């Protein structure tokens, strides 16, 4: 990732769903955060899906998250944010509201997987809760877009997932024209987006979502930092922020994203120190 020019990564749990595996994932992130230079932001995603052993008693799993897991994650400082997947195949609006409300009560900032496969009201809930961000949004409603714009929720475009799942892309132009900040990320995960190639995701955001190169570059920097609650530290080169940046051997952003190539990055700098160079 550093070789591609990435300096900050959000790491989510949600691929164990039992107590010990979820905690192990978050502890791995914490160890990685102190053993290498890339900045990591951990997010607890225990509300990814309901695990099979709880399918017939899902209320018990929601209670496990609220009463045990979320307080434990917060107490041990294992995550900064808490995410929930609002979808018919995952969690209802009411369940997610309770889960994220509990998370906010112990100091974890809210994030959502919203309206990916259907309009399930996830964007509206993100606005209601004042969430940092809402991911996916391929099926977001006009009401959801308007609510997110009013609440300042960042929309996170994940075009690699769109491509792998053969889904309709996020309606980025509608979101942008409504005043929603659109970030762009990879959604790197073993199921629906098995690639961490951020420049390729930016190219897809241009081609599939009709975003301009300038918009996707801002989406991977300034707006991405805002989606993590790190806009005061990273995301742009300004006085008072860390000197995190990447150098690309391209004539301009348009040519960089138009010409699909393995990697145009020649140097990655984090905190003023070169951490990778070609």
QUIWO-V770869 format. One record per residue. N is the residue number from 1. PSI is psi in whole degrees, -180 to 180 (999 if undefined). Layout:
BEGIN
n-><N/N>
psi-><PSI/PSI>
END
This chain:
BEGIN
n-><1/2/3/4/5/6/7/8/9/10/11/12/13/14/15/16/17/18/19/20/21/22/23/24/25/26/27/28/29/30/31/32/33/34/35/36/37/38/39/40/41/42/43/44/45/46/47/48/49/50/51/52/53/54/55/56/57/58/59/60/61/62/63/64/65/66/67/68/69/70/71/72/73/74/75/76/77/78/79/80/81/82/83/84/85/86/87/88/89/90/91/92/93/94/95/96/97/98/99/100/101/102/103/104/105/106/107/108/109/110/111/112/113/114/115/116/117/118/119/120/121/122/123/124/125/126/127/128/129/130/131/132/133/134/135/136/137/138/139/140/141/142/143/144/145/146/147/148/149/150/151/152/153/154/155/156/157/158/159/160/161/162/163/164/165/166/167/168/169/170/171/172/173/174/175/176/177/178/179/180/181/182/183/184/185/186/187/188/189/190/191/192/193/194/195/196/197/198/199/200/201/202/203/204/205/206/207/208/209/210/211/212/213/214/215/216/217/218/219/220/221/222/223/224/225/226/227/228/229/230/231/232/233/234/235/236/237/238/239/240/241/242/243/244/245/246/247/248/249/250/251/252/253/254/255/256/257/258/259/260/261/262/263/264/265/266/267/268/269/270/271/272/273/274/275/276/277/278>
psi-><-42/-35/-23/-3/9/132/-20/137/131/129/123/147/-155/6/17/-50/-8/162/-53/-39/-41/-44/-37/-43/-46/-34/-35/-45/-42/-40/-43/-35/-25/-2/0/165/-22/134/129/139/115/138/131/119/50/-27/54/-60/168/123/154/-39/-12/7/-36/0/58/-28/-32/-36/-42/-41/-37/-44/-48/-44/-29/-57/-50/-47/-36/-44/-43/-43/-41/3/38/-11/156/-26/163/133/155/142/109/109/158/-34/1/-99/146/167/-43/-42/-45/-37/-42/-43/-49/-29/-41/-39/-45/-32/-21/16/7/136/145/142/157/146/119/135/42/-48/-17/167/93/10/13/-40/-40/-40/-40/-42/-43/-40/-7/41/153/-44/163/125/154/-92/26/-29/30/143/165/-38/-39/-40/-47/-41/-41/-40/-44/-33/-10/26/133/132/128/111/135/72/-22/-40/-40/-45/-48/-35/-4/44/162/140/162/137/71/-38/-40/-42/-47/-45/-23/-6/15/133/125/112/161/131/178/-31/28/115/161/-10/-54/-2/69/57/137/20/88/-43/-36/-39/-38/-41/-43/-37/-35/-47/-43/-33/0/32/152/159/-39/-39/-42/-33/-43/-35/-27/-2/-85/-51/-32/-41/-41/-36/-19/0/24/19/-20/-11/-39/177/-18/160/97/155/130/-13/164/149/73/121/167/149/129/137/74/154/-31/166/-34/-48/-39/-47/-20/-40/99/115/166/-50/124/-2/134/-16/137/129/129/123/32/-2/133/122/-11/143/151/999>
END
